[in-house]
Amino acid sequence: MSTMKTALVLNGPNLNLLGMREPQVYGTKTLADVEQICAQACAAHGLVLDFRQSNHEGVLVDWIHEAGRMQAAGTLAGVVLNAGAYTHTSVALHDAIKGTGVPAVELHISNVHVREAFRHHSYIAPAARAVLCGFGVQGYALAIAGLLDW
Ligand SMILES: O=C1C[C@@](O)(C(=O)O)C[C@@H](O)[C@@H]1O
């Protein structure tokens, strides 16, 4: 019997505010709603969901290291990472993805390329296997579906 693999969905700073935070940009769905969307996508694709959020960069680094151990154990389908603002600042997250070799999707709810110039650069993208942005919270389901072929 083959073990079901895990989709590790990591959310960074301020994503706990989803629903009330700039709804014209991010919509009115809450992070709990996003977790539901992810749970449905994982159930449909035979994956186990591990869904987390932290406002702390080092915690996100630790979780990517944990993903590396899951990968070594053969239990990781992939990481879906919405690093929030750390996308645009964090060499540490870049290094964590590179250092562990985990397959990761960089995900954004909004289309960061039509927004402020400081959101156009990503430290995550060169370390990620795929990048997805602008599909709203449904992007999480698309990203999870994308893990299947990895
Ligand atoms: O916190 C966020 C959310 C975001 O990652 C998104 O999902 O669209 C885009 C980032 O620029 C921003 O800092």
The ligand as an SDF file (V2000), in Angstrom:
LIG
                    3D

 13 13  0  0  0  0  0  0  0  0999 V2000
    1.0770   39.6560    2.0080 O   0  0  0  0  0  0  0  0  0  0  0  0
    1.0400   39.6940    0.7730 C   0  0  0  0  0  0  0  0  0  0  0  0
    0.1340   38.8110    0.0480 C   0  0  0  0  0  0  0  0  0  0  0  0
    0.6380   38.3370   -1.3070 C   0  0  0  0  0  0  0  0  0  0  0  0
    1.5830   37.3010   -1.1270 O   0  0  0  0  0  0  0  0  0  0  0  0
   -0.5720   37.7360   -2.0670 C   0  0  0  0  0  0  0  0  0  0  0  0
   -0.9940   36.6460   -1.6950 O   0  0  0  0  0  0  0  0  0  0  0  0
   -1.0900   38.3440   -3.0150 O   0  0  0  0  0  0  0  0  0  0  0  0
    1.2980   39.4740   -2.0980 C   0  0  0  0  0  0  0  0  0  0  0  0
    2.4020   40.1180   -1.2750 C   0  0  0  0  0  0  0  0  0  0  0  0
    3.0120   41.1740   -2.0140 O   0  0  0  0  0  0  0  0  0  0  0  0
    1.8450   40.6900    0.0100 C   0  0  0  0  0  0  0  0  0  0  0  0
    2.8820   41.2270    0.8030 O   0  0  0  0  0  0  0  0  0  0  0  0
  1  2  2  0
  2  3  1  0
  2 12  1  0
  3  4  1  0
  4  5  1  0
  4  6  1  0
  4  9  1  0
  6  7  2  0
  6  8  1  0
  9 10  1  0
 10 11  1  0
 10 12  1  0
 12 13  1  0
M  END
$$$$
